Amino acid sequence: MPKEYDFSTRAIHTGQGFDPTTGAVIPPIYQTSTFVQDGVGGFRNGFEYARGANPTRSSLEELIADLEGGKHGFSFASGLAGEDTLLRAILAPGDQVIMSNDVYGGTHRLVNRVFVPWGVQLDTVEMTDLDAVRSSIRPNTKVLWVETPSNPLMKISDIAALVEIGHAAGVLVVVDNTFASPYLQNPLSFGADVVTHSTTKYLGGHSDVLGGAVVMNDDELAEKVGFLQFAVGPVSGPMDAWLTVRGIKTLAVRMERHNSNAQAIAQALVGHPALERVYYPGLPEHPGHELAARQMRGFGGMISVSLRGGAVAARTFAESTEIFQLAESLGGVESLIGYPSEMTHASVKGTALEVPVNIVRLSVGIEGADDLVGDVLAALERVPAN
């Protein structure tokens, strides 16, 4: 699909040509583990065995690469499977990874409990402090791992500035773009080397599929990632790939509704007596608001809040909504509420990355805005007074 076409058009059509056999508008799910050969070694269109390639997965990889503006896309069984494969392609014992001090707990756990015992060094830094990032880089630094917006405190990091710092030291800059989605932000366009996604979230969009993606332009790194994807086998299955493609077709319209609903809720919560702070980059008082406005095309559907009443108030709020469902994950059409300290970020309790116990995270869905605002405000009325 030509690059000059609108994002919405490419999201529906890239890699999604009609089935030439039947004329079906939607390409079929190639639910097969192997492919017939035209003689020994005579592979049809490069397909031999589904761990190596599958037409359904290939169409998803082409689509995600296109939407992120990259040459090479890889689809995995989960976001963490993609991160693990990428890091194995880059790192060796003795290398250092620098991550944000507000990184997703599962990403930190992966590096801290899998790669560190292997000999990799892990350091965390305030990624919005460029001087701190610059001073944390050492001769053995190989990866600068960035999340923006971050999970769960919604910090906004300057991708272009971090790329300049990283590349000056020969460091690869990886950006987890899960919260923004390619509709709102394209890190490769700011010079990032790699983009990662949990496609379980906004790309899939319906809370019915697990998946991950890695996108890059570098041919050598892509060859290494592709080899590990084949040799180790952490691939997405054809049904998962098909469901993710199905979700991406409506990404643009869904993100517009996520954005507008989240903006309405955030504005309704500002100044609420039960809250210390509302973390949403769409608010002018957010410290990253101007930067987010420059490098994003919208502020997203994620909000976090801190409760004045501490853990008791936060738990009460998280357990009191009706439309917002208490569950992990995010990015689906339905609204979810979570308590990061004991849910998504429980693995970093007791560390420098520990999430404050008064933080509650909202994944704002695409339901009616007035209904969602009313649900959140009603739940806050149930929070005990300080």
C-alpha positions as a Markdown table, in Angstrom:
| # | Residue | x | y | z |
|---|---|---|---|---|
| 1 | Met | 0.0 | 0.0 | 0.0 |
| 2 | Pro | 1.6 | 3.3 | -1.0 |
| 3 | Lys | 2.8 | 5.5 | 1.9 |
| 4 | Glu | 0.9 | 8.5 | 0.6 |
| 5 | Tyr | -2.4 | 6.8 | 1.6 |
| 6 | Asp | -3.9 | 7.8 | 4.9 |
| 7 | Phe | -3.2 | 5.8 | 8.0 |
| 8 | Ser | -6.8 | 4.5 | 8.2 |
| 9 | Thr | -6.6 | 3.3 | 4.6 |
| 10 | Arg | -3.4 | 1.5 | 5.1 |
| 11 | Ala | -4.6 | -0.1 | 8.3 |
| 12 | Ile | -7.4 | -1.7 | 6.4 |
| 13 | His | -5.6 | -2.7 | 3.2 |
| 14 | Thr | -1.8 | -3.2 | 3.7 |
| 15 | Gly | -1.1 | -6.9 | 3.3 |
| 16 | Gln | -4.8 | -7.7 | 3.1 |
| 17 | Gly | -5.5 | -8.4 | -0.6 |
| 18 | Phe | -8.6 | -10.4 | -1.3 |
| 19 | Asp | -8.3 | -14.2 | -1.6 |
| 20 | Pro | -7.6 | -14.9 | -5.3 |
| 21 | Thr | -9.1 | -18.4 | -5.2 |
| 22 | Thr | -12.5 | -17.4 | -3.9 |
| 23 | Gly | -12.6 | -13.6 | -4.1 |
| 24 | Ala | -13.2 | -13.4 | -0.4 |
| 25 | Val | -12.7 | -9.8 | 0.7 |
| 26 | Ile | -11.1 | -10.9 | 4.0 |
| 27 | Pro | -8.0 | -13.2 | 3.6 |
| 28 | Pro | -8.5 | -16.6 | 5.1 |
| 29 | Ile | -6.9 | -17.9 | 8.3 |
| 30 | Tyr | -4.1 | -20.3 | 7.2 |
| 31 | Gln | -4.6 | -22.7 | 10.1 |
| 32 | Thr | -1.9 | -25.1 | 9.1 |
| 33 | Ser | 1.4 | -26.2 | 10.5 |
| 34 | Thr | 3.1 | -27.2 | 7.3 |
| 35 | Phe | 3.0 | -26.6 | 3.5 |
| 36 | Val | 3.2 | -29.0 | 0.5 |
| 37 | Gln | 6.4 | -28.6 | -1.5 |
| 38 | Asp | 6.8 | -28.8 | -5.3 |
| 39 | Gly | 9.6 | -31.4 | -5.0 |
| 40 | Val | 12.2 | -31.5 | -2.3 |
| 41 | Gly | 13.1 | -27.9 | -1.4 |
| 42 | Gly | 10.4 | -26.5 | -3.7 |
| 43 | Phe | 8.7 | -24.1 | -1.4 |
| 44 | Arg | 5.6 | -22.3 | -2.5 |
| 45 | Asn | 6.0 | -18.6 | -2.0 |
| 46 | Gly | 8.6 | -19.3 | 0.7 |
| 47 | Phe | 6.3 | -21.2 | 3.0 |
| 48 | Glu | 7.7 | -24.4 | 4.4 |
| 49 | Tyr | 6.8 | -24.8 | 8.1 |
| 50 | Ala | 4.6 | -22.5 | 10.2 |
| 51 | Arg | 7.2 | -21.7 | 12.8 |
| 52 | Gly | 9.3 | -20.1 | 10.0 |
| 53 | Ala | 6.4 | -18.3 | 8.2 |
| 54 | Asn | 2.7 | -18.5 | 7.9 |
| 55 | Pro | 0.7 | -16.3 | 5.4 |
| 56 | Thr | -1.6 | -15.0 | 8.1 |
| 57 | Arg | 1.3 | -14.0 | 10.3 |
| 58 | Ser | 3.2 | -12.6 | 7.4 |
| 59 | Ser | 0.3 | -10.3 | 6.5 |
| 60 | Leu | 0.2 | -9.0 | 10.1 |
| 61 | Glu | 4.0 | -8.4 | 10.1 |
| 62 | Glu | 3.7 | -6.4 | 6.8 |
| 63 | Leu | 0.9 | -4.4 | 8.2 |
| 64 | Ile | 2.5 | -3.4 | 11.5 |
| 65 | Ala | 5.8 | -2.5 | 9.8 |
| 66 | Asp | 3.9 | -0.3 | 7.4 |
| 67 | Leu | 2.0 | 1.5 | 10.1 |
| 68 | Glu | 5.2 | 2.1 | 12.1 |
| 69 | Gly | 7.1 | 3.3 | 9.1 |
| 70 | Gly | 9.6 | 0.4 | 9.3 |
| 71 | Lys | 11.1 | -2.1 | 6.8 |
| 72 | His | 11.0 | -5.2 | 9.0 |
| 73 | Gly | 8.1 | -6.3 | 11.2 |
| 74 | Phe | 8.0 | -9.4 | 13.4 |
| 75 | Ser | 4.9 | -10.9 | 15.2 |
| 76 | Phe | 5.2 | -12.8 | 18.5 |
| 77 | Ala | 3.1 | -14.8 | 20.9 |
| 78 | Ser | 3.2 | -12.0 | 23.4 |
| 79 | Gly | 4.7 | -8.6 | 24.0 |
| 80 | Leu | 7.3 | -10.0 | 26.3 |
| 81 | Ala | 8.2 | -12.8 | 23.8 |
| 82 | Gly | 9.0 | -10.1 | 21.4 |
| 83 | Glu | 11.1 | -8.1 | 23.9 |
| 84 | Asp | 12.9 | -11.3 | 24.9 |
| 85 | Thr | 13.8 | -12.1 | 21.3 |
| 86 | Leu | 14.9 | -8.6 | 20.6 |
| 87 | Leu | 17.2 | -8.4 | 23.6 |
| 88 | Arg | 18.7 | -11.8 | 22.9 |
| 89 | Ala | 19.5 | -10.6 | 19.4 |
| 90 | Ile | 21.4 | -7.5 | 20.8 |
| 91 | Leu | 22.9 | -8.4 | 24.2 |
| 92 | Ala | 25.7 | -10.6 | 25.5 |
| 93 | Pro | 27.0 | -11.1 | 29.0 |
| 94 | Gly | 28.6 | -7.9 | 30.3 |
| 95 | Asp | 26.4 | -5.6 | 28.3 |
| 96 | Gln | 24.3 | -2.9 | 30.0 |
| 97 | Val | 20.6 | -2.0 | 29.5 |
| 98 | Ile | 19.3 | 1.3 | 30.7 |
| 99 | Met | 15.5 | 1.5 | 31.4 |
| 100 | Ser | 13.2 | 4.1 | 32.8 |
| 101 | Asn | 12.4 | 4.0 | 36.5 |
| 102 | Asp | 8.8 | 3.9 | 35.5 |
| 103 | Val | 9.0 | 0.9 | 33.1 |
| 104 | Tyr | 6.3 | -1.8 | 32.8 |
| 105 | Gly | 6.8 | -4.3 | 35.6 |
| 106 | Gly | 6.9 | -7.3 | 33.3 |
| 107 | Thr | 9.7 | -5.7 | 31.2 |
| 108 | His | 11.8 | -5.0 | 34.2 |
| 109 | Arg | 11.2 | -8.5 | 35.5 |
| 110 | Leu | 12.3 | -10.0 | 32.2 |
| 111 | Val | 15.6 | -8.2 | 32.2 |
| 112 | Asn | 16.2 | -8.4 | 36.0 |
| 113 | Arg | 15.4 | -12.0 | 36.5 |
| 114 | Val | 16.3 | -13.6 | 33.1 |
| 115 | Phe | 19.0 | -11.4 | 31.6 |
| 116 | Val | 20.8 | -10.2 | 34.7 |
| 117 | Pro | 21.6 | -13.8 | 35.9 |
| 118 | Trp | 23.0 | -14.4 | 32.4 |
| 119 | Gly | 25.4 | -11.5 | 33.0 |
| 120 | Val | 23.6 | -8.5 | 31.6 |
| 121 | Gln | 23.7 | -5.3 | 33.7 |
| 122 | Leu | 20.5 | -3.4 | 34.3 |
| 123 | Asp | 20.3 | 0.3 | 35.4 |
| 124 | Thr | 17.2 | 2.4 | 35.8 |
| 125 | Val | 17.0 | 6.2 | 35.4 |
| 126 | Glu | 14.6 | 9.0 | 35.2 |
| 127 | Met | 14.2 | 9.0 | 31.5 |
| 128 | Thr | 12.7 | 12.5 | 31.4 |
| 129 | Asp | 16.0 | 13.8 | 32.9 |
| 130 | Leu | 18.3 | 14.0 | 29.9 |
| 131 | Asp | 21.4 | 14.8 | 31.9 |
| 132 | Ala | 20.7 | 11.7 | 34.1 |
| 133 | Val | 20.4 | 9.5 | 31.0 |
| 134 | Arg | 23.6 | 10.9 | 29.5 |
| 135 | Ser | 25.5 | 10.3 | 32.7 |
| 136 | Ser | 24.2 | 6.7 | 33.1 |
| 137 | Ile | 25.7 | 5.6 | 29.8 |
| 138 | Arg | 28.9 | 3.6 | 30.1 |
| 139 | Pro | 31.2 | 1.9 | 27.5 |
| 140 | Asn | 29.3 | -1.4 | 27.8 |
| 141 | Thr | 25.8 | 0.2 | 27.3 |
| 142 | Lys | 24.0 | -1.4 | 24.4 |
| 143 | Val | 20.3 | -0.5 | 24.8 |
| 144 | Leu | 18.4 | 2.5 | 26.0 |
| 145 | Trp | 14.8 | 1.2 | 26.7 |
| 146 | Val | 12.2 | 3.9 | 26.5 |
| 147 | Glu | 8.5 | 3.9 | 27.3 |
| 148 | Thr | 6.5 | 7.0 | 26.4 |
| 149 | Pro | 3.9 | 7.5 | 27.7 |
| 150 | Ser | 5.2 | 5.4 | 30.6 |
| 151 | Asn | 3.3 | 2.8 | 32.6 |
| 152 | Pro | 1.7 | 3.8 | 34.9 |
| 153 | Leu | 2.7 | 7.3 | 35.7 |
| 154 | Met | 2.2 | 8.6 | 32.2 |
| 155 | Lys | 5.6 | 10.3 | 31.9 |
| 156 | Ile | 6.5 | 11.7 | 28.5 |
| 157 | Ser | 10.1 | 11.1 | 27.3 |
| 158 | Asp | 11.7 | 13.1 | 24.5 |
| 159 | Ile | 12.3 | 10.5 | 21.8 |
| 160 | Ala | 14.4 | 12.6 | 19.5 |
| 161 | Ala | 16.6 | 13.9 | 22.3 |
| 162 | Leu | 17.1 | 10.4 | 23.7 |
| 163 | Val | 18.0 | 9.1 | 20.2 |
| 164 | Glu | 20.7 | 11.9 | 20.0 |
| 165 | Ile | 22.1 | 10.9 | 23.3 |
| 166 | Gly | 22.0 | 7.2 | 22.6 |
| 167 | His | 23.4 | 7.3 | 19.1 |
| 168 | Ala | 26.3 | 9.6 | 20.2 |
| 169 | Ala | 27.4 | 6.8 | 22.4 |
| 170 | Gly | 26.7 | 4.0 | 19.9 |
| 171 | Val | 23.6 | 2.8 | 21.9 |
| 172 | Leu | 20.5 | 1.4 | 20.3 |
| 173 | Val | 17.3 | 3.2 | 21.3 |
| 174 | Val | 14.2 | 1.0 | 21.7 |
| 175 | Val | 10.8 | 2.5 | 22.3 |
| 176 | Asp | 7.9 | 0.6 | 23.7 |
| 177 | Asn | 5.0 | 2.3 | 21.8 |
| 178 | Thr | 2.2 | 0.2 | 23.4 |
| 179 | Phe | 0.4 | 3.1 | 25.2 |
| 180 | Ala | 0.4 | 5.4 | 22.1 |
| 181 | Ser | -0.1 | 2.9 | 19.3 |
| 182 | Pro | 1.2 | 3.7 | 15.8 |
| 183 | Tyr | -1.8 | 5.8 | 15.2 |
| 184 | Leu | -0.7 | 8.4 | 17.8 |
| 185 | Gln | 3.1 | 8.1 | 17.6 |
| 186 | Asn | 5.8 | 6.7 | 15.3 |
| 187 | Pro | 9.2 | 6.5 | 17.2 |
| 188 | Leu | 11.1 | 5.4 | 14.1 |
| 189 | Ser | 10.3 | 8.8 | 12.6 |
| 190 | Phe | 12.2 | 10.4 | 15.5 |
| 191 | Gly | 15.3 | 8.2 | 14.9 |
| 192 | Ala | 14.5 | 5.3 | 17.3 |
| 193 | Asp | 16.1 | 2.0 | 16.2 |
| 194 | Val | 13.4 | -0.3 | 17.2 |
| 195 | Val | 9.7 | -0.1 | 18.2 |
| 196 | Thr | 8.0 | -2.7 | 20.4 |
| 197 | His | 4.3 | -3.4 | 21.1 |
| 198 | Ser | 2.2 | -5.6 | 23.1 |
| 199 | Thr | -0.3 | -6.1 | 20.3 |
| 200 | Thr | -2.6 | -7.5 | 23.0 |
| 201 | Lys | -3.5 | -3.9 | 23.8 |
| 202 | Tyr | -4.6 | -1.2 | 21.4 |
| 203 | Leu | -3.6 | -3.0 | 18.2 |
| 204 | Gly | -5.7 | -6.1 | 19.0 |
| 205 | Gly | -8.1 | -3.8 | 20.8 |
| 206 | His | -10.8 | -6.3 | 21.9 |
| 207 | Ser | -9.2 | -8.1 | 24.9 |
| 208 | Asp | -9.4 | -11.4 | 23.0 |
| 209 | Val | -5.9 | -12.1 | 21.8 |
| 210 | Leu | -2.3 | -12.1 | 23.0 |
| 211 | Gly | 0.5 | -10.9 | 20.9 |
| 212 | Gly | 3.6 | -8.8 | 20.5 |
| 213 | Ala | 5.5 | -7.0 | 17.7 |
| 214 | Val | 8.9 | -5.7 | 17.0 |
| 215 | Val | 9.6 | -3.2 | 14.1 |
| 216 | Met | 12.9 | -1.9 | 12.8 |
| 217 | Asn | 14.7 | -0.6 | 9.7 |
| 218 | Asp | 18.2 | -2.1 | 10.3 |
| 219 | Asp | 18.7 | -5.1 | 8.0 |
| 220 | Glu | 21.4 | -6.8 | 10.2 |
| 221 | Leu | 19.4 | -6.6 | 13.4 |
| 222 | Ala | 16.3 | -7.8 | 11.5 |
| 223 | Glu | 18.2 | -10.8 | 10.3 |
| 224 | Lys | 19.2 | -11.7 | 13.9 |
| 225 | Val | 15.7 | -11.2 | 15.2 |
| 226 | Gly | 14.2 | -13.2 | 12.4 |
| 227 | Phe | 16.7 | -16.1 | 13.0 |
| 228 | Leu | 15.8 | -16.2 | 16.7 |
| 229 | Gln | 12.1 | -16.0 | 15.9 |
| 230 | Phe | 12.5 | -19.1 | 13.7 |
| 231 | Ala | 15.0 | -21.0 | 15.8 |
| 232 | Val | 13.3 | -20.4 | 19.2 |
| 233 | Gly | 9.7 | -20.3 | 18.0 |
| 234 | Pro | 7.9 | -17.6 | 20.0 |
| 235 | Val | 5.6 | -16.8 | 17.1 |
| 236 | Ser | 2.0 | -15.8 | 17.1 |
| 237 | Gly | -0.4 | -18.4 | 15.8 |
| 238 | Pro | -2.5 | -17.8 | 12.7 |
| 239 | Met | -5.7 | -17.3 | 14.6 |
| 240 | Asp | -4.0 | -14.7 | 16.9 |
| 241 | Ala | -2.5 | -13.0 | 13.9 |
| 242 | Trp | -5.8 | -12.8 | 12.2 |
| 243 | Leu | -7.6 | -11.4 | 15.2 |
| 244 | Thr | -4.9 | -8.8 | 15.6 |
| 245 | Val | -5.3 | -7.8 | 11.9 |
| 246 | Arg | -9.0 | -7.6 | 12.5 |
| 247 | Gly | -8.4 | -5.3 | 15.4 |
| 248 | Ile | -6.0 | -3.0 | 13.5 |
| 249 | Lys | -8.6 | -2.3 | 10.8 |
| 250 | Thr | -10.5 | -0.1 | 13.3 |
| 251 | Leu | -7.5 | 1.2 | 15.2 |
| 252 | Ala | -7.9 | 4.8 | 13.9 |
| 253 | Val | -11.5 | 5.2 | 14.8 |
| 254 | Arg | -11.0 | 3.5 | 18.2 |
| 255 | Met | -8.1 | 5.6 | 19.2 |
| 256 | Glu | -10.1 | 8.8 | 18.4 |
| 257 | Arg | -12.8 | 7.6 | 20.8 |
| 258 | His | -10.2 | 6.5 | 23.5 |
| 259 | Asn | -8.6 | 9.9 | 23.2 |
| 260 | Ser | -11.8 | 11.9 | 23.6 |
| 261 | Asn | -13.2 | 9.8 | 26.4 |
| 262 | Ala | -10.0 | 9.9 | 28.4 |
| 263 | Gln | -9.7 | 13.7 | 27.9 |
| 264 | Ala | -13.3 | 14.1 | 29.2 |
| 265 | Ile | -12.6 | 11.9 | 32.3 |
| 266 | Ala | -9.3 | 13.6 | 33.1 |
| 267 | Gln | -10.8 | 17.0 | 32.9 |
| 268 | Ala | -13.7 | 15.9 | 35.2 |
| 269 | Leu | -11.2 | 14.6 | 37.7 |
| 270 | Val | -9.0 | 17.6 | 38.0 |
| 271 | Gly | -9.5 | 19.2 | 41.4 |
| 272 | His | -11.5 | 16.3 | 42.9 |
| 273 | Pro | -11.1 | 16.4 | 46.7 |
| 274 | Ala | -10.4 | 12.7 | 46.8 |
| 275 | Leu | -7.4 | 13.0 | 44.4 |
| 276 | Glu | -3.9 | 14.3 | 44.9 |
| 277 | Arg | -3.2 | 14.3 | 41.2 |
| 278 | Val | -4.4 | 13.3 | 37.7 |
| 279 | Tyr | -1.7 | 11.8 | 35.4 |
| 280 | Tyr | -2.8 | 12.5 | 31.8 |
| 281 | Pro | -0.6 | 14.2 | 29.2 |
| 282 | Gly | -3.7 | 15.8 | 27.6 |
| 283 | Leu | -4.0 | 18.1 | 30.7 |
| 284 | Pro | -2.1 | 21.4 | 30.3 |
| 285 | Glu | -0.7 | 21.1 | 33.8 |
| 286 | His | 1.0 | 17.7 | 33.0 |
| 287 | Pro | 4.8 | 18.3 | 32.9 |
| 288 | Gly | 5.0 | 16.5 | 29.5 |
| 289 | His | 2.0 | 18.1 | 27.9 |
| 290 | Glu | 3.9 | 20.3 | 25.4 |
| 291 | Leu | 6.3 | 17.5 | 24.4 |
| 292 | Ala | 3.4 | 15.1 | 24.0 |
| 293 | Ala | 1.6 | 17.6 | 21.8 |
| 294 | Arg | 4.7 | 17.7 | 19.6 |
| 295 | Gln | 5.6 | 14.0 | 19.2 |
| 296 | Met | 2.1 | 12.5 | 19.5 |
| 297 | Arg | -1.1 | 13.0 | 17.4 |
| 298 | Gly | -3.3 | 12.6 | 20.5 |
| 299 | Phe | -2.9 | 12.0 | 24.2 |
| 300 | Gly | -4.2 | 8.4 | 24.4 |
| 301 | Gly | -6.7 | 6.5 | 26.5 |
| 302 | Met | -4.6 | 5.9 | 29.6 |
| 303 | Ile | -5.1 | 7.8 | 32.9 |
| 304 | Ser | -3.6 | 7.3 | 36.3 |
| 305 | Val | -4.7 | 9.0 | 39.5 |
| 306 | Ser | -3.2 | 9.2 | 43.0 |
| 307 | Leu | -5.7 | 9.1 | 45.9 |
| 308 | Arg | -5.3 | 11.3 | 49.0 |
| 309 | Gly | -6.4 | 8.4 | 51.3 |
| 310 | Gly | -3.5 | 6.1 | 50.5 |
| 311 | Ala | -3.8 | 2.4 | 49.8 |
| 312 | Val | -7.3 | 2.0 | 51.4 |
| 313 | Ala | -8.7 | 4.8 | 49.3 |
| 314 | Ala | -7.1 | 3.5 | 46.1 |
| 315 | Arg | -8.3 | 0.0 | 46.6 |
| 316 | Thr | -11.8 | 1.2 | 47.4 |
| 317 | Phe | -11.9 | 3.3 | 44.3 |
| 318 | Ala | -10.6 | 0.4 | 42.1 |
| 319 | Glu | -13.2 | -2.0 | 43.5 |
| 320 | Ser | -16.1 | 0.4 | 43.3 |
| 321 | Thr | -16.7 | 1.2 | 39.6 |
| 322 | Glu | -19.4 | -0.5 | 37.6 |
| 323 | Ile | -18.6 | 0.1 | 34.0 |
| 324 | Phe | -14.9 | 0.1 | 34.5 |
| 325 | Gln | -14.0 | -3.6 | 35.2 |
| 326 | Leu | -11.3 | -4.5 | 37.7 |
| 327 | Ala | -8.7 | -6.3 | 35.5 |
| 328 | Glu | -5.2 | -6.2 | 34.3 |
| 329 | Ser | -4.3 | -5.3 | 30.7 |
| 330 | Leu | -5.5 | -2.2 | 28.7 |
| 331 | Gly | -6.3 | -0.9 | 25.3 |
| 332 | Gly | -9.6 | -2.8 | 24.7 |
| 333 | Val | -12.9 | -1.4 | 23.7 |
| 334 | Glu | -14.1 | -1.9 | 27.2 |
| 335 | Ser | -12.9 | 0.2 | 30.1 |
| 336 | Leu | -10.7 | -1.4 | 32.8 |
| 337 | Ile | -9.4 | -0.2 | 36.1 |
| 338 | Gly | -6.4 | -1.5 | 37.9 |
| 339 | Tyr | -4.4 | -1.2 | 41.1 |
| 340 | Pro | -0.8 | -1.4 | 39.7 |
| 341 | Ser | 0.9 | -1.9 | 43.1 |
| 342 | Glu | -0.7 | -5.3 | 43.5 |
| 343 | Met | -1.5 | -6.1 | 39.8 |
| 344 | Thr | 0.5 | -5.1 | 36.8 |
| 345 | His | 3.6 | -3.9 | 38.8 |
| 346 | Ala | 3.6 | -6.3 | 41.7 |
| 347 | Ser | 6.9 | -7.8 | 40.5 |
| 348 | Val | 8.7 | -4.5 | 41.3 |
| 349 | Lys | 7.4 | -4.1 | 44.8 |
| 350 | Gly | 10.3 | -3.5 | 47.2 |
| 351 | Thr | 12.5 | -2.0 | 44.4 |
| 352 | Ala | 13.3 | 1.5 | 43.2 |
| 353 | Leu | 10.5 | 1.0 | 40.6 |
| 354 | Glu | 7.8 | 0.3 | 43.2 |
| 355 | Val | 4.5 | 2.0 | 42.2 |
| 356 | Pro | 3.0 | 4.1 | 45.0 |
| 357 | Val | 0.2 | 2.3 | 46.8 |
| 358 | Asn | -2.2 | 5.2 | 46.2 |
| 359 | Ile | -2.0 | 4.9 | 42.4 |
| 360 | Val | -5.0 | 3.6 | 40.3 |
| 361 | Arg | -4.8 | 3.2 | 36.6 |
| 362 | Leu | -7.6 | 3.6 | 34.1 |
| 363 | Ser | -7.8 | 2.2 | 30.6 |
| 364 | Val | -10.5 | 4.2 | 29.1 |
| 365 | Gly | -12.6 | 2.3 | 26.6 |
| 366 | Ile | -15.0 | 3.5 | 23.9 |
| 367 | Glu | -18.3 | 3.5 | 25.8 |
| 368 | Gly | -20.3 | 6.6 | 26.2 |
| 369 | Ala | -18.2 | 9.4 | 27.7 |
| 370 | Asp | -20.9 | 10.6 | 30.0 |
| 371 | Asp | -21.5 | 7.1 | 31.3 |
| 372 | Leu | -17.7 | 6.7 | 32.0 |
| 373 | Val | -17.4 | 10.1 | 33.7 |
| 374 | Gly | -20.4 | 9.3 | 35.9 |
| 375 | Asp | -19.1 | 5.9 | 36.8 |
| 376 | Val | -15.7 | 7.2 | 38.0 |
| 377 | Leu | -17.2 | 10.1 | 39.9 |
| 378 | Ala | -19.7 | 7.8 | 41.6 |
| 379 | Ala | -16.9 | 5.4 | 42.6 |
| 380 | Leu | -15.0 | 8.3 | 44.1 |
| 381 | Glu | -18.0 | 9.1 | 46.3 |
| 382 | Arg | -17.5 | 5.7 | 47.9 |
| 383 | Val | -13.9 | 6.4 | 48.8 |
| 384 | Pro | -13.6 | 7.0 | 52.6 |
| 385 | Ala | -12.8 | 10.6 | 53.6 |
| 386 | Asn | -9.2 | 11.3 | 54.7 |
